[in-house]
């Protein structure tokens, strides 16, 4: 079996739980409490800062020049373009205190895992840990775009269902299939990252009930 598909199969219950999570489904049908989405925006902003660090580590550790260039370009895009777009997105949702946001436990745990893996693990583990951040969001965006019943969160859905983000997901899968490394280490990193993704949705969902 192709390695990326084997990893996806290993994490299938977590990915299915993420897609069916009430936070994600609430985005699709427009019923998600605005407080939960605002929590998500704040925490995702902080996540992007460490995500930029993660991608920079990917560039530093990549064994191929083409991979180094791609990771470096992605890091620059996150830190210079995506974060600015995120500020505009936040403003449209009434979130104007991004820089005063406190890192919540679920966000901190995910960021710590990614940066620890990128710093101390093999490069194959880094590739496996970062893939759900790209591939998983693309899969959710595409699924919601095909079934969305409300335009309330349409901008978010369109972002992750876009051809551009789909291409990024394709690249993450190609990287998994081409990189050399221990399959068991890669599976552990991929599953752990998928578990953190699910925990992030759950933390955002619970924020509205707090």
Order of alpha helices (4+ residues) and beta strands (2+ residues): alpha-alpha-alpha-alpha-alpha-alpha-alpha-alpha-alpha-alpha-alpha-alpha
